């Protein structure tokens, strides 16, 4: 079983997560989040499988998020509008993402990744 590893290669957290996956021998397929951003359908599916609120999929510390003043705008947006916005620009999406058969991890927290990725 392989996982999908969605990353931005210049991101230090993504590099750390990728190094961890490699060190653990976890099989994965990499995907550049800017060159191939997630679709609305993928994001909807991933959010449902993650059990997380949609807001957790936003890269709230990113320049694009701040430039679009999304902190103030998101609460007034519908879920469909938020998904469309996320799908429009990979830099808005929190990364890295690890997508397995029965899980989706957002951001790199080693203890969470250990619990879900070790057996993959």
TIRODREN-217872 format. One line per 4 residues: number of its first residue (from 1); their letters; for each residue x, y, z of C-alpha. Coordinates in Angstrom, 3 decimals, m for minus. Layout:
residues N
NUM = a = X Y Z | ... $
END
This chain:
residues 120
1 = xxxx = 0.000 0.000 0.000 | 1.343 3.390 m1.018 | 0.275 6.743 0.322 | m0.076 9.977 m1.601 $
5 = xxxx = 2.325 12.597 m0.241 | 1.231 16.101 m1.253 | 4.018 18.617 m0.753 | 5.595 21.921 m1.666 $
9 = xxxx = 9.278 21.000 m2.113 | 10.588 24.341 m0.799 | 8.643 23.919 2.464 | 10.933 22.876 5.329 $
13 = xxxx = 8.140 20.946 7.065 | 7.433 19.053 3.840 | 11.122 18.165 3.506 | 11.159 16.965 7.112 $
17 = xxxx = 8.044 14.825 6.543 | 9.426 13.391 3.311 | 12.689 12.508 5.051 | 10.728 10.826 7.821 $
21 = xxxx = 8.697 8.778 5.304 | 11.878 7.686 3.527 | 13.620 6.794 6.811 | 10.619 4.696 7.854 $
25 = xxxx = 10.498 2.907 4.506 | 6.966 4.129 3.803 | 6.071 3.760 0.110 | 4.622 6.966 m1.293 $
29 = xxxx = 3.861 8.838 m4.474 | 4.852 12.501 m4.321 | 2.747 15.291 m5.723 | 3.741 18.961 m6.053 $
33 = xxxx = 0.872 20.962 m4.587 | 1.395 23.999 m6.840 | 1.957 22.127 m10.105 | m0.945 19.772 m9.414 $
37 = xxxx = m3.273 21.333 m6.819 | m6.000 19.199 m5.286 | m9.380 19.321 m7.000 | m12.598 20.300 m5.258 $
41 = xxxx = m13.648 16.643 m5.302 | m10.354 15.495 m3.757 | m10.517 18.168 m1.081 | m14.125 17.312 m0.229 $
45 = xxxx = m13.207 13.621 0.045 | m10.027 14.266 2.047 | m11.790 16.579 4.461 | m14.539 14.024 5.094 $
49 = xxxx = m12.008 11.217 5.609 | m9.815 13.322 7.886 | m12.626 14.185 10.279 | m11.186 17.711 10.475 $
53 = xxxx = m12.998 21.000 9.928 | m12.369 22.469 6.488 | m10.524 25.431 8.040 | m7.685 23.054 8.990 $
57 = xxxx = m6.963 22.565 5.276 | m6.049 26.246 4.866 | m2.414 27.312 5.130 | m3.226 30.096 7.571 $
61 = xxxx = 0.400 31.204 7.863 | 0.889 31.561 4.115 | 1.324 34.781 2.188 | m1.618 34.099 m0.139 $
65 = xxxx = m3.946 33.484 2.821 | m2.902 36.793 4.379 | m3.004 38.717 1.094 | m6.586 37.576 0.480 $
69 = xxxx = m7.504 38.494 4.076 | m9.091 35.087 4.508 | m9.029 35.235 8.296 | m11.908 37.706 8.047 $
73 = xxxx = m13.542 36.348 4.881 | m13.698 32.579 5.541 | m16.430 32.659 8.224 | m18.826 34.239 5.726 $
77 = xxxx = m18.069 31.789 2.929 | m20.002 28.607 2.198 | m18.206 25.257 2.238 | m18.448 25.085 m1.575 $
81 = xxxx = m16.860 28.538 m1.874 | m14.058 27.516 0.502 | m13.396 24.302 m1.431 | m13.313 26.186 m4.741 $
85 = xxxx = m10.879 28.682 m3.261 | m8.582 25.931 m1.928 | m8.634 24.163 m5.298 | m7.772 27.407 m7.112 $
89 = xxxx = m4.307 27.777 m5.553 | m2.158 25.031 m4.021 | m0.390 27.603 m1.849 | m3.625 28.040 0.126 $
93 = xxxx = m3.603 24.384 1.173 | m1.928 23.329 4.421 | 0.901 20.946 3.721 | 2.195 18.353 3.722 $
97 = xxxx = m0.723 15.992 3.276 | m0.508 12.230 3.668 | m3.419 10.464 2.005 | m3.835 6.783 2.747 $
101 = xxxx = m6.582 4.316 1.994 | m8.452 5.074 5.214 | m6.859 8.283 6.530 | m5.792 11.812 5.634 $
105 = xxxx = m3.178 13.672 7.685 | m2.850 17.458 7.369 | 0.454 19.015 8.385 | 3.337 17.029 9.846 $
109 = xxxx = 2.993 15.888 13.429 | 5.374 12.964 13.748 | 3.351 11.119 16.398 | 0.221 11.212 14.184 $
113 = xxxx = 2.196 10.069 11.150 | 3.818 7.250 13.122 | 0.400 5.993 14.222 | m1.023 5.980 10.685 $
117 = xxxx = 1.842 5.514 8.224 | 4.049 2.871 9.815 | 1.922 m0.052 8.720 | 1.278 1.225 5.216 $
END
